[in-house]
Amino acid sequence: MPSSRSRQVEIALGVVSTLVVLYSLVIVQQILLGFVVVALLWAVYLFYLFVTVLARIAGSLETIAHERAAEVTDGGESASEDVPTGENSE
């Protein structure tokens, strides 16, 4: 679920996009220029969202790695002992 700040940014980008397209259509009379500017604005915003999501994923993976390392150093069994090696120990 998107945060309220993210929603506010999307609304602001929508308003700015509308104003840019109207300006490029009415004043400059080059609609393609307006679409290029709007596409660039949204591309930057989507890149920012992509980077923040990757940072959250990296943070979560780091937390999982620290928890597993703490389990191993606290005397818990490591994950490598649970994996069968394919050898018969008869």
PDB file of N, CA, C and O in Angstrom:
ATOM      1  N   MET A   1       0.841  -1.173   0.000  1.00  0.00           N
ATOM      2  CA  MET A   1       0.000   0.000   0.000  1.00  0.00           C
ATOM      3  C   MET A   1       0.889   1.240   0.000  1.00  0.00           C
ATOM      4  O   MET A   1       1.754   1.372   0.866  1.00  0.00           O
ATOM      5  N   PRO A   2       0.696   2.138  -0.940  1.00  0.00           N
ATOM      6  CA  PRO A   2       1.557   3.318  -1.020  1.00  0.00           C
ATOM      7  C   PRO A   2       1.326   4.249   0.159  1.00  0.00           C
ATOM      8  O   PRO A   2       0.215   4.361   0.677  1.00  0.00           O
ATOM      9  N   SER A   3       2.396   4.914   0.572  1.00  0.00           N
ATOM     10  CA  SER A   3       2.291   5.849   1.682  1.00  0.00           C
ATOM     11  C   SER A   3       1.598   7.127   1.229  1.00  0.00           C
ATOM     12  O   SER A   3       1.434   7.377   0.035  1.00  0.00           O
ATOM     13  N   SER A   4       1.196   7.925   2.204  1.00  0.00           N
ATOM     14  CA  SER A   4       0.501   9.173   1.871  1.00  0.00           C
ATOM     15  C   SER A   4       1.437  10.152   1.158  1.00  0.00           C
ATOM     16  O   SER A   4       1.008  10.933   0.309  1.00  0.00           O
ATOM     17  N   ARG A   5       2.723  10.095   1.518  1.00  0.00           N
ATOM     18  CA  ARG A   5       3.685  10.977   0.856  1.00  0.00           C
ATOM     19  C   ARG A   5       3.839  10.591  -0.612  1.00  0.00           C
ATOM     20  O   ARG A   5       3.901  11.454  -1.487  1.00  0.00           O
ATOM     21  N   SER A   6       3.901   9.292  -0.871  1.00  0.00           N
ATOM     22  CA  SER A   6       4.009   8.816  -2.250  1.00  0.00           C
ATOM     23  C   SER A   6       2.777   9.231  -3.049  1.00  0.00           C
ATOM     24  O   SER A   6       2.881   9.629  -4.209  1.00  0.00           O
ATOM     25  N   ARG A   7       1.624   9.134  -2.421  1.00  0.00           N
ATOM     26  CA  ARG A   7       0.374   9.533  -3.091  1.00  0.00           C
ATOM     27  C   ARG A   7       0.389  11.035  -3.393  1.00  0.00           C
ATOM     28  O   ARG A   7      -0.056  11.457  -4.461  1.00  0.00           O
ATOM     29  N   GLN A   8       0.897  11.838  -2.461  1.00  0.00           N
ATOM     30  CA  GLN A   8       0.981  13.283  -2.679  1.00  0.00           C
ATOM     31  C   GLN A   8       1.926  13.610  -3.823  1.00  0.00           C
ATOM     32  O   GLN A   8       1.652  14.509  -4.618  1.00  0.00           O
ATOM     33  N   VAL A   9       3.029  12.893  -3.913  1.00  0.00           N
ATOM     34  CA  VAL A   9       3.986  13.123  -4.999  1.00  0.00           C
ATOM     35  C   VAL A   9       3.349  12.762  -6.338  1.00  0.00           C
ATOM     36  O   VAL A   9       3.537  13.467  -7.330  1.00  0.00           O
ATOM     37  N   GLU A  10       2.592  11.660  -6.365  1.00  0.00           N
ATOM     38  CA  GLU A  10       1.934  11.257  -7.604  1.00  0.00           C
ATOM     39  C   GLU A  10       0.891  12.289  -8.035  1.00  0.00           C
ATOM     40  O   GLU A  10       0.761  12.580  -9.224  1.00  0.00           O
ATOM     41  N   ILE A  11       0.154  12.837  -7.080  1.00  0.00           N
ATOM     42  CA  ILE A  11      -0.836  13.876  -7.404  1.00  0.00           C
ATOM     43  C   ILE A  11      -0.125  15.122  -7.933  1.00  0.00           C
ATOM     44  O   ILE A  11      -0.561  15.718  -8.917  1.00  0.00           O
ATOM     45  N   ALA A  12       0.963  15.511  -7.279  1.00  0.00           N
ATOM     46  CA  ALA A  12       1.718  16.686  -7.730  1.00  0.00           C
ATOM     47  C   ALA A  12       2.282  16.463  -9.134  1.00  0.00           C
ATOM     48  O   ALA A  12       2.247  17.367  -9.969  1.00  0.00           O
ATOM     49  N   LEU A  13       2.799  15.265  -9.391  1.00  0.00           N
ATOM     50  CA  LEU A  13       3.315  14.974 -10.731  1.00  0.00           C
ATOM     51  C   LEU A  13       2.196  14.989 -11.767  1.00  0.00           C
ATOM     52  O   LEU A  13       2.408  15.417 -12.901  1.00  0.00           O
ATOM     53  N   GLY A  14       1.022  14.531 -11.392  1.00  0.00           N
ATOM     54  CA  GLY A  14      -0.118  14.573 -12.306  1.00  0.00           C
ATOM     55  C   GLY A  14      -0.514  15.988 -12.657  1.00  0.00           C
ATOM     56  O   GLY A  14      -0.800  16.295 -13.814  1.00  0.00           O
ATOM     57  N   VAL A  15      -0.531  16.863 -11.640  1.00  0.00           N
ATOM     58  CA  VAL A  15      -0.877  18.264 -11.879  1.00  0.00           C
ATOM     59  C   VAL A  15       0.182  18.937 -12.751  1.00  0.00           C
ATOM     60  O   VAL A  15      -0.147  19.649 -13.700  1.00  0.00           O
ATOM     61  N   VAL A  16       1.444  18.710 -12.424  1.00  0.00           N
ATOM     62  CA  VAL A  16       2.534  19.303 -13.212  1.00  0.00           C
ATOM     63  C   VAL A  16       2.500  18.766 -14.647  1.00  0.00           C
ATOM     64  O   VAL A  16       2.714  19.514 -15.601  1.00  0.00           O
ATOM     65  N   SER A  17       2.231  17.477 -14.789  1.00  0.00           N
ATOM     66  CA  SER A  17       2.154  16.892 -16.125  1.00  0.00           C
ATOM     67  C   SER A  17       1.048  17.535 -16.950  1.00  0.00           C
ATOM     68  O   SER A  17       1.239  17.842 -18.127  1.00  0.00           O
ATOM     69  N   THR A  18      -0.105  17.736 -16.328  1.00  0.00           N
ATOM     70  CA  THR A  18      -1.225  18.372 -17.020  1.00  0.00           C
ATOM     71  C   THR A  18      -0.870  19.792 -17.431  1.00  0.00           C
ATOM     72  O   THR A  18      -1.156  20.206 -18.554  1.00  0.00           O
ATOM     73  N   LEU A  19      -0.249  20.538 -16.524  1.00  0.00           N
ATOM     74  CA  LEU A  19       0.127  21.918 -16.834  1.00  0.00           C
ATOM     75  C   LEU A  19       1.170  21.976 -17.962  1.00  0.00           C
ATOM     76  O   LEU A  19       1.098  22.841 -18.835  1.00  0.00           O
ATOM     77  N   VAL A  20       2.126  21.062 -17.938  1.00  0.00           N
ATOM     78  CA  VAL A  20       3.163  21.052 -18.980  1.00  0.00           C
ATOM     79  C   VAL A  20       2.552  20.734 -20.341  1.00  0.00           C
ATOM     80  O   VAL A  20       2.883  21.373 -21.339  1.00  0.00           O
ATOM     81  N   VAL A  21       1.657  19.744 -20.377  1.00  0.00           N
ATOM     82  CA  VAL A  21       1.031  19.388 -21.653  1.00  0.00           C
ATOM     83  C   VAL A  21       0.157  20.539 -22.158  1.00  0.00           C
ATOM     84  O   VAL A  21       0.164  20.843 -23.351  1.00  0.00           O
ATOM     85  N   LEU A  22      -0.587  21.173 -21.268  1.00  0.00           N
ATOM     86  CA  LEU A  22      -1.408  22.315 -21.685  1.00  0.00           C
ATOM     87  C   LEU A  22      -0.543  23.467 -22.180  1.00  0.00           C
ATOM     88  O   LEU A  22      -0.864  24.100 -23.186  1.00  0.00           O
ATOM     89  N   TYR A  23       0.554  23.740 -21.474  1.00  0.00           N
ATOM     90  CA  TYR A  23       1.461  24.807 -21.902  1.00  0.00           C
ATOM     91  C   TYR A  23       2.051  24.500 -23.277  1.00  0.00           C
ATOM     92  O   TYR A  23       2.113  25.364 -24.152  1.00  0.00           O
ATOM     93  N   SER A  24       2.483  23.245 -23.448  1.00  0.00           N
ATOM     94  CA  SER A  24       3.104  22.902 -24.729  1.00  0.00           C
ATOM     95  C   SER A  24       2.086  22.908 -25.865  1.00  0.00           C
ATOM     96  O   SER A  24       2.453  23.131 -27.018  1.00  0.00           O
ATOM     97  N   LEU A  25       0.836  22.671 -25.562  1.00  0.00           N
ATOM     98  CA  LEU A  25      -0.198  22.653 -26.592  1.00  0.00           C
ATOM     99  C   LEU A  25      -0.678  24.067 -26.928  1.00  0.00           C
ATOM    100  O   LEU A  25      -0.813  24.411 -28.102  1.00  0.00           O
ATOM    101  N   VAL A  26      -0.936  24.881 -25.911  1.00  0.00           N
ATOM    102  CA  VAL A  26      -1.535  26.200 -26.134  1.00  0.00           C
ATOM    103  C   VAL A  26      -0.484  27.264 -26.455  1.00  0.00           C
ATOM    104  O   VAL A  26      -0.646  28.014 -27.418  1.00  0.00           O
ATOM    105  N   ILE A  27       0.570  27.341 -25.680  1.00  0.00           N
ATOM    106  CA  ILE A  27       1.542  28.421 -25.826  1.00  0.00           C
ATOM    107  C   ILE A  27       2.592  28.079 -26.891  1.00  0.00           C
ATOM    108  O   ILE A  27       2.779  28.838 -27.842  1.00  0.00           O
ATOM    109  N   VAL A  28       3.262  26.964 -26.737  1.00  0.00           N
ATOM    110  CA  VAL A  28       4.367  26.611 -27.625  1.00  0.00           C
ATOM    111  C   VAL A  28       3.868  25.954 -28.909  1.00  0.00           C
ATOM    112  O   VAL A  28       4.525  26.048 -29.945  1.00  0.00           O
ATOM    113  N   GLN A  29       2.735  25.304 -28.852  1.00  0.00           N
ATOM    114  CA  GLN A  29       2.107  24.600 -29.964  1.00  0.00           C
ATOM    115  C   GLN A  29       2.988  23.466 -30.495  1.00  0.00           C
ATOM    116  O   GLN A  29       3.081  23.231 -31.700  1.00  0.00           O
ATOM    117  N   GLN A  30       3.621  22.782 -29.560  1.00  0.00           N
ATOM    118  CA  GLN A  30       4.406  21.589 -29.889  1.00  0.00           C
ATOM    119  C   GLN A  30       4.081  20.524 -28.850  1.00  0.00           C
ATOM    120  O   GLN A  30       4.740  20.430 -27.814  1.00  0.00           O
ATOM    121  N   ILE A  31       3.072  19.734 -29.132  1.00  0.00           N
ATOM    122  CA  ILE A  31       2.583  18.763 -28.169  1.00  0.00           C
ATOM    123  C   ILE A  31       3.623  17.689 -27.854  1.00  0.00           C
ATOM    124  O   ILE A  31       3.677  17.200 -26.726  1.00  0.00           O
ATOM    125  N   LEU A  32       4.438  17.321 -28.821  1.00  0.00           N
ATOM    126  CA  LEU A  32       5.434  16.284 -28.597  1.00  0.00           C
ATOM    127  C   LEU A  32       6.457  16.713 -27.545  1.00  0.00           C
ATOM    128  O   LEU A  32       6.908  15.895 -26.743  1.00  0.00           O
ATOM    129  N   LEU A  33       6.817  17.984 -27.551  1.00  0.00           N
ATOM    130  CA  LEU A  33       7.752  18.494 -26.554  1.00  0.00           C
ATOM    131  C   LEU A  33       7.176  18.327 -25.153  1.00  0.00           C
ATOM    132  O   LEU A  33       7.897  17.959 -24.225  1.00  0.00           O
ATOM    133  N   GLY A  34       5.901  18.591 -24.996  1.00  0.00           N
ATOM    134  CA  GLY A  34       5.251  18.422 -23.693  1.00  0.00           C
ATOM    135  C   GLY A  34       5.244  16.975 -23.249  1.00  0.00           C
ATOM    136  O   GLY A  34       5.486  16.678 -22.080  1.00  0.00           O
ATOM    137  N   PHE A  35       4.968  16.074 -24.177  1.00  0.00           N
ATOM    138  CA  PHE A  35       4.958  14.656 -23.825  1.00  0.00           C
ATOM    139  C   PHE A  35       6.349  14.159 -23.439  1.00  0.00           C
ATOM    140  O   PHE A  35       6.493  13.319 -22.552  1.00  0.00           O
ATOM    141  N   VAL A  36       7.356  14.681 -24.105  1.00  0.00           N
ATOM    142  CA  VAL A  36       8.730  14.282 -23.779  1.00  0.00           C
ATOM    143  C   VAL A  36       9.087  14.741 -22.365  1.00  0.00           C
ATOM    144  O   VAL A  36       9.676  13.982 -21.595  1.00  0.00           O
ATOM    145  N   VAL A  37       8.737  15.968 -22.028  1.00  0.00           N
ATOM    146  CA  VAL A  37       9.025  16.489 -20.689  1.00  0.00           C
ATOM    147  C   VAL A  37       8.271  15.692 -19.628  1.00  0.00           C
ATOM    148  O   VAL A  37       8.840  15.344 -18.593  1.00  0.00           O
ATOM    149  N   VAL A  38       7.005  15.404 -19.878  1.00  0.00           N
ATOM    150  CA  VAL A  38       6.196  14.636 -18.920  1.00  0.00           C
ATOM    151  C   VAL A  38       6.760  13.223 -18.772  1.00  0.00           C
ATOM    152  O   VAL A  38       6.860  12.713 -17.656  1.00  0.00           O
ATOM    153  N   ALA A  39       7.123  12.599 -19.862  1.00  0.00           N
ATOM    154  CA  ALA A  39       7.696  11.252 -19.797  1.00  0.00           C
ATOM    155  C   ALA A  39       8.997  11.247 -19.006  1.00  0.00           C
ATOM    156  O   ALA A  39       9.263  10.315 -18.247  1.00  0.00           O
ATOM    157  N   LEU A  40       9.805  12.286 -19.185  1.00  0.00           N
ATOM    158  CA  LEU A  40      11.051  12.393 -18.439  1.00  0.00           C
ATOM    159  C   LEU A  40      10.785  12.551 -16.938  1.00  0.00           C
ATOM    160  O   LEU A  40      11.461  11.926 -16.121  1.00  0.00           O
ATOM    161  N   LEU A  41       9.811  13.378 -16.576  1.00  0.00           N
ATOM    162  CA  LEU A  41       9.457  13.560 -15.166  1.00  0.00           C
ATOM    163  C   LEU A  41       9.028  12.235 -14.530  1.00  0.00           C
ATOM    164  O   LEU A  41       9.491  11.884 -13.445  1.00  0.00           O
ATOM    165  N   TRP A  42       8.146  11.507 -15.207  1.00  0.00           N
ATOM    166  CA  TRP A  42       7.657  10.247 -14.669  1.00  0.00           C
ATOM    167  C   TRP A  42       8.752   9.187 -14.647  1.00  0.00           C
ATOM    168  O   TRP A  42       8.777   8.347 -13.747  1.00  0.00           O
ATOM    169  N   ALA A  43       9.645   9.212 -15.610  1.00  0.00           N
ATOM    170  CA  ALA A  43      10.750   8.244 -15.625  1.00  0.00           C
ATOM    171  C   ALA A  43      11.672   8.462 -14.425  1.00  0.00           C
ATOM    172  O   ALA A  43      12.130   7.499 -13.809  1.00  0.00           O
ATOM    173  N   VAL A  44      11.940   9.707 -14.099  1.00  0.00           N
ATOM    174  CA  VAL A  44      12.777  10.006 -12.932  1.00  0.00           C
ATOM    175  C   VAL A  44      12.085   9.536 -11.656  1.00  0.00           C
ATOM    176  O   VAL A  44      12.730   8.961 -10.779  1.00  0.00           O
ATOM    177  N   TYR A  45      10.787   9.773 -11.545  1.00  0.00           N
ATOM    178  CA  TYR A  45      10.034   9.351 -10.368  1.00  0.00           C
ATOM    179  C   TYR A  45      10.023   7.826 -10.247  1.00  0.00           C
ATOM    180  O   TYR A  45      10.231   7.289  -9.158  1.00  0.00           O
ATOM    181  N   LEU A  46       9.783   7.133 -11.350  1.00  0.00           N
ATOM    182  CA  LEU A  46       9.765   5.670 -11.310  1.00  0.00           C
ATOM    183  C   LEU A  46      11.141   5.095 -10.991  1.00  0.00           C
ATOM    184  O   LEU A  46      11.241   4.076 -10.308  1.00  0.00           O
ATOM    185  N   PHE A  47      12.200   5.736 -11.476  1.00  0.00           N
ATOM    186  CA  PHE A  47      13.557   5.309 -11.130  1.00  0.00           C
ATOM    187  C   PHE A  47      13.805   5.477  -9.637  1.00  0.00           C
ATOM    188  O   PHE A  47      14.416   4.615  -9.005  1.00  0.00           O
ATOM    189  N   TYR A  48      13.331   6.588  -9.072  1.00  0.00           N
ATOM    190  CA  TYR A  48      13.460   6.817  -7.626  1.00  0.00           C
ATOM    191  C   TYR A  48      12.722   5.729  -6.846  1.00  0.00           C
ATOM    192  O   TYR A  48      13.257   5.202  -5.871  1.00  0.00           O
ATOM    193  N   LEU A  49      11.508   5.388  -7.259  1.00  0.00           N
ATOM    194  CA  LEU A  49      10.767   4.320  -6.589  1.00  0.00           C
ATOM    195  C   LEU A  49      11.504   2.988  -6.691  1.00  0.00           C
ATOM    196  O   LEU A  49      11.563   2.235  -5.719  1.00  0.00           O
ATOM    197  N   PHE A  50      12.059   2.698  -7.847  1.00  0.00           N
ATOM    198  CA  PHE A  50      12.803   1.462  -8.064  1.00  0.00           C
ATOM    199  C   PHE A  50      14.001   1.377  -7.118  1.00  0.00           C
ATOM    200  O   PHE A  50      14.254   0.330  -6.524  1.00  0.00           O
ATOM    201  N   VAL A  51      14.725   2.467  -6.982  1.00  0.00           N
ATOM    202  CA  VAL A  51      15.897   2.481  -6.100  1.00  0.00           C
ATOM    203  C   VAL A  51      15.478   2.305  -4.646  1.00  0.00           C
ATOM    204  O   VAL A  51      16.139   1.576  -3.906  1.00  0.00           O
ATOM    205  N   THR A  52      14.401   2.951  -4.218  1.00  0.00           N
ATOM    206  CA  THR A  52      13.958   2.806  -2.829  1.00  0.00           C
ATOM    207  C   THR A  52      13.477   1.379  -2.550  1.00  0.00           C
ATOM    208  O   THR A  52      13.715   0.852  -1.463  1.00  0.00           O
ATOM    209  N   VAL A  53      12.812   0.757  -3.507  1.00  0.00           N
ATOM    210  CA  VAL A  53      12.382  -0.636  -3.320  1.00  0.00           C
ATOM    211  C   VAL A  53      13.598  -1.549  -3.224  1.00  0.00           C
ATOM    212  O   VAL A  53      13.629  -2.447  -2.382  1.00  0.00           O
ATOM    213  N   LEU A  54      14.589  -1.338  -4.064  1.00  0.00           N
ATOM    214  CA  LEU A  54      15.804  -2.153  -3.984  1.00  0.00           C
ATOM    215  C   LEU A  54      16.518  -1.959  -2.648  1.00  0.00           C
ATOM    216  O   LEU A  54      17.063  -2.914  -2.096  1.00  0.00           O
ATOM    217  N   ALA A  55      16.520  -0.745  -2.129  1.00  0.00           N
ATOM    218  CA  ALA A  55      17.141  -0.487  -0.829  1.00  0.00           C
ATOM    219  C   ALA A  55      16.390  -1.218   0.284  1.00  0.00           C
ATOM    220  O   ALA A  55      17.013  -1.748   1.205  1.00  0.00           O
ATOM    221  N   ARG A  56      15.060  -1.251   0.208  1.00  0.00           N
ATOM    222  CA  ARG A  56      14.274  -1.971   1.215  1.00  0.00           C
ATOM    223  C   ARG A  56      14.544  -3.468   1.140  1.00  0.00           C
ATOM    224  O   ARG A  56      14.666  -4.130   2.170  1.00  0.00           O
ATOM    225  N   ILE A  57      14.638  -4.005  -0.075  1.00  0.00           N
ATOM    226  CA  ILE A  57      14.925  -5.432  -0.239  1.00  0.00           C
ATOM    227  C   ILE A  57      16.316  -5.748   0.312  1.00  0.00           C
ATOM    228  O   ILE A  57      16.493  -6.745   1.013  1.00  0.00           O
ATOM    229  N   ALA A  58      17.290  -4.918   0.003  1.00  0.00           N
ATOM    230  CA  ALA A  58      18.652  -5.143   0.493  1.00  0.00           C
ATOM    231  C   ALA A  58      18.697  -5.079   2.016  1.00  0.00           C
ATOM    232  O   ALA A  58      19.379  -5.886   2.648  1.00  0.00           O
ATOM    233  N   GLY A  59      17.982  -4.136   2.606  1.00  0.00           N
ATOM    234  CA  GLY A  59      17.929  -4.047   4.064  1.00  0.00           C
ATOM    235  C   GLY A  59      17.305  -5.272   4.692  1.00  0.00           C
ATOM    236  O   GLY A  59      17.777  -5.761   5.719  1.00  0.00           O
ATOM    237  N   SER A  60      16.242  -5.769   4.077  1.00  0.00           N
ATOM    238  CA  SER A  60      15.591  -6.973   4.598  1.00  0.00           C
ATOM    239  C   SER A  60      16.504  -8.189   4.496  1.00  0.00           C
ATOM    240  O   SER A  60      16.585  -8.988   5.429  1.00  0.00           O
ATOM    241  N   LEU A  61      17.184  -8.326   3.376  1.00  0.00           N
ATOM    242  CA  LEU A  61      18.115  -9.447   3.217  1.00  0.00           C
ATOM    243  C   LEU A  61      19.280  -9.353   4.195  1.00  0.00           C
ATOM    244  O   LEU A  61      19.764 -10.370   4.691  1.00  0.00           O
ATOM    245  N   GLU A  62      19.724  -8.143   4.470  1.00  0.00           N
ATOM    246  CA  GLU A  62      20.797  -7.952   5.435  1.00  0.00           C
ATOM    247  C   GLU A  62      20.345  -8.354   6.834  1.00  0.00           C
ATOM    248  O   GLU A  62      21.109  -8.961   7.585  1.00  0.00           O
ATOM    249  N   THR A  63      19.113  -8.020   7.182  1.00  0.00           N
ATOM    250  CA  THR A  63      18.563  -8.406   8.478  1.00  0.00           C
ATOM    251  C   THR A  63      18.475  -9.925   8.597  1.00  0.00           C
ATOM    252  O   THR A  63      18.823 -10.490   9.634  1.00  0.00           O
ATOM    253  N   ILE A  64      18.012 -10.580   7.542  1.00  0.00           N
ATOM    254  CA  ILE A  64      17.926 -12.041   7.545  1.00  0.00           C
ATOM    255  C   ILE A  64      19.316 -12.657   7.696  1.00  0.00           C
ATOM    256  O   ILE A  64      19.492 -13.624   8.437  1.00  0.00           O
ATOM    257  N   ALA A  65      20.296 -12.100   6.996  1.00  0.00           N
ATOM    258  CA  ALA A  65      21.662 -12.622   7.080  1.00  0.00           C
ATOM    259  C   ALA A  65      22.224 -12.459   8.483  1.00  0.00           C
ATOM    260  O   ALA A  65      22.893 -13.363   8.985  1.00  0.00           O
ATOM    261  N   HIS A  66      21.966 -11.318   9.131  1.00  0.00           N
ATOM    262  CA  HIS A  66      22.446 -11.105  10.502  1.00  0.00           C
ATOM    263  C   HIS A  66      21.780 -12.072  11.470  1.00  0.00           C
ATOM    264  O   HIS A  66      22.433 -12.583  12.379  1.00  0.00           O
ATOM    265  N   GLU A  67      20.486 -12.331  11.285  1.00  0.00           N
ATOM    266  CA  GLU A  67      19.790 -13.272  12.155  1.00  0.00           C
ATOM    267  C   GLU A  67      20.342 -14.680  12.003  1.00  0.00           C
ATOM    268  O   GLU A  67      20.531 -15.385  12.995  1.00  0.00           O
ATOM    269  N   ARG A  68      20.601 -15.092  10.776  1.00  0.00           N
ATOM    270  CA  ARG A  68      21.156 -16.425  10.554  1.00  0.00           C
ATOM    271  C   ARG A  68      22.574 -16.532  11.106  1.00  0.00           C
ATOM    272  O   ARG A  68      22.949 -17.566  11.659  1.00  0.00           O
ATOM    273  N   ALA A  69      23.352 -15.481  10.959  1.00  0.00           N
ATOM    274  CA  ALA A  69      24.711 -15.494  11.499  1.00  0.00           C
ATOM    275  C   ALA A  69      24.670 -15.564  13.021  1.00  0.00           C
ATOM    276  O   ALA A  69      25.502 -16.236  13.630  1.00  0.00           O
ATOM    277  N   ALA A  70      23.717 -14.883  13.637  1.00  0.00           N
ATOM    278  CA  ALA A  70      23.589 -14.923  15.089  1.00  0.00           C
ATOM    279  C   ALA A  70      23.178 -16.314  15.555  1.00  0.00           C
ATOM    280  O   ALA A  70      23.636 -16.768  16.603  1.00  0.00           O
ATOM    281  N   GLU A  71      22.322 -17.002  14.797  1.00  0.00           N
ATOM    282  CA  GLU A  71      21.917 -18.360  15.147  1.00  0.00           C
ATOM    283  C   GLU A  71      23.114 -19.309  15.116  1.00  0.00           C
ATOM    284  O   GLU A  71      23.263 -20.164  15.989  1.00  0.00           O
ATOM    285  N   VAL A  72      23.956 -19.149  14.109  1.00  0.00           N
ATOM    286  CA  VAL A  72      25.110 -20.034  13.967  1.00  0.00           C
ATOM    287  C   VAL A  72      26.116 -19.778  15.079  1.00  0.00           C
ATOM    288  O   VAL A  72      26.649 -20.729  15.650  1.00  0.00           O
ATOM    289  N   THR A  73      26.385 -18.526  15.397  1.00  0.00           N
ATOM    290  CA  THR A  73      27.382 -18.210  16.418  1.00  0.00           C
ATOM    291  C   THR A  73      26.868 -18.476  17.826  1.00  0.00           C
ATOM    292  O   THR A  73      27.673 -18.620  18.746  1.00  0.00           O
ATOM    293  N   ASP A  74      25.552 -18.547  18.025  1.00  0.00           N
ATOM    294  CA  ASP A  74      24.994 -18.827  19.345  1.00  0.00           C
ATOM    295  C   ASP A  74      24.915 -20.313  19.641  1.00  0.00           C
ATOM    296  O   ASP A  74      24.362 -20.704  20.669  1.00  0.00           O
ATOM    297  N   GLY A  75      25.442 -21.134  18.783  1.00  0.00           N
ATOM    298  CA  GLY A  75      25.453 -22.561  19.036  1.00  0.00           C
ATOM    299  C   GLY A  75      24.348 -23.313  18.331  1.00  0.00           C
ATOM    300  O   GLY A  75      24.194 -24.518  18.530  1.00  0.00           O
ATOM    301  N   GLY A  76      23.588 -22.632  17.520  1.00  0.00           N
ATOM    302  CA  GLY A  76      22.550 -23.306  16.754  1.00  0.00           C
ATOM    303  C   GLY A  76      23.172 -24.076  15.615  1.00  0.00           C
ATOM    304  O   GLY A  76      24.333 -23.869  15.263  1.00  0.00           O
ATOM    305  N   GLU A  77      22.398 -24.951  15.053  1.00  0.00           N
ATOM    306  CA  GLU A  77      22.905 -25.732  13.935  1.00  0.00           C
ATOM    307  C   GLU A  77      22.941 -24.876  12.692  1.00  0.00           C
ATOM    308  O   GLU A  77      22.031 -24.085  12.444  1.00  0.00           O
ATOM    309  N   SER A  78      23.983 -25.030  11.919  1.00  0.00           N
ATOM    310  CA  SER A  78      24.070 -24.266  10.685  1.00  0.00           C
ATOM    311  C   SER A  78      23.220 -24.919   9.614  1.00  0.00           C
ATOM    312  O   SER A  78      22.890 -26.101   9.714  1.00  0.00           O
ATOM    313  N   ALA A  79      22.868 -24.172   8.607  1.00  0.00           N
ATOM    314  CA  ALA A  79      22.017 -24.674   7.532  1.00  0.00           C
ATOM    315  C   ALA A  79      22.728 -25.752   6.727  1.00  0.00           C
ATOM    316  O   ALA A  79      22.067 -26.609   6.139  1.00  0.00           O
ATOM    317  N   SER A  80      24.052 -25.732   6.686  1.00  0.00           N
ATOM    318  CA  SER A  80      24.776 -26.727   5.893  1.00  0.00           C
ATOM    319  C   SER A  80      24.668 -28.116   6.504  1.00  0.00           C
ATOM    320  O   SER A  80      24.811 -29.101   5.781  1.00  0.00           O
ATOM    321  N   GLU A  81      24.419 -28.238   7.816  1.00  0.00           N
ATOM    322  CA  GLU A  81      24.276 -29.550   8.448  1.00  0.00           C
ATOM    323  C   GLU A  81      22.940 -30.185   8.118  1.00  0.00           C
ATOM    324  O   GLU A  81      22.807 -31.408   8.173  1.00  0.00           O
ATOM    325  N   ASP A  82      21.941 -29.371   7.774  1.00  0.00           N
ATOM    326  CA  ASP A  82      20.614 -29.883   7.480  1.00  0.00           C
ATOM    327  C   ASP A  82      20.487 -30.386   6.049  1.00  0.00           C
ATOM    328  O   ASP A  82      19.566 -31.142   5.740  1.00  0.00           O
ATOM    329  N   VAL A  83      21.382 -29.986   5.191  1.00  0.00           N
ATOM    330  CA  VAL A  83      21.295 -30.352   3.781  1.00  0.00           C
ATOM    331  C   VAL A  83      21.963 -31.702   3.577  1.00  0.00           C
ATOM    332  O   VAL A  83      23.126 -31.878   3.940  1.00  0.00           O
ATOM    333  N   PRO A  84      21.232 -32.670   2.990  1.00  0.00           N
ATOM    334  CA  PRO A  84      21.861 -33.978   2.754  1.00  0.00           C
ATOM    335  C   PRO A  84      22.925 -33.849   1.661  1.00  0.00           C
ATOM    336  O   PRO A  84      22.745 -33.122   0.684  1.00  0.00           O
ATOM    337  N   THR A  85      24.015 -34.556   1.841  1.00  0.00           N
ATOM    338  CA  THR A  85      25.127 -34.480   0.893  1.00  0.00           C
ATOM    339  C   THR A  85      25.030 -35.535  -0.190  1.00  0.00           C
ATOM    340  O   THR A  85      25.774 -35.478  -1.170  1.00  0.00           O
ATOM    341  N   GLY A  86      24.147 -36.480  -0.041  1.00  0.00           N
ATOM    342  CA  GLY A  86      24.013 -37.522  -1.047  1.00  0.00           C
ATOM    343  C   GLY A  86      24.859 -38.732  -0.737  1.00  0.00           C
ATOM    344  O   GLY A  86      24.796 -39.724  -1.463  1.00  0.00           O
ATOM    345  N   GLU A  87      25.668 -38.682   0.347  1.00  0.00           N
ATOM    346  CA  GLU A  87      26.517 -39.796   0.741  1.00  0.00           C
ATOM    347  C   GLU A  87      25.762 -40.657   1.754  1.00  0.00           C
ATOM    348  O   GLU A  87      25.014 -40.148   2.589  1.00  0.00           O
ATOM    349  N   ASN A  88      25.971 -41.944   1.663  1.00  0.00           N
ATOM    350  CA  ASN A  88      25.362 -42.844   2.631  1.00  0.00           C
ATOM    351  C   ASN A  88      26.258 -42.957   3.855  1.00  0.00           C
ATOM    352  O   ASN A  88      27.452 -43.228   3.721  1.00  0.00           O
ATOM    353  N   SER A  89      25.720 -42.761   5.008  1.00  0.00           N
ATOM    354  CA  SER A  89      26.502 -42.864   6.247  1.00  0.00           C
ATOM    355  C   SER A  89      26.080 -44.113   7.004  1.00  0.00           C
ATOM    356  O   SER A  89      25.500 -44.034   8.086  1.00  0.00           O
ATOM    357  N   GLU A  90      26.373 -45.246   6.430  1.00  0.00           N
ATOM    358  CA  GLU A  90      25.984 -46.516   7.028  1.00  0.00           C
ATOM    359  C   GLU A  90      27.061 -47.069   7.889  1.00  0.00           C
ATOM    360  O   GLU A  90      26.895 -48.140   8.473  1.00  0.00           O
TER     361      GLU A  90
END
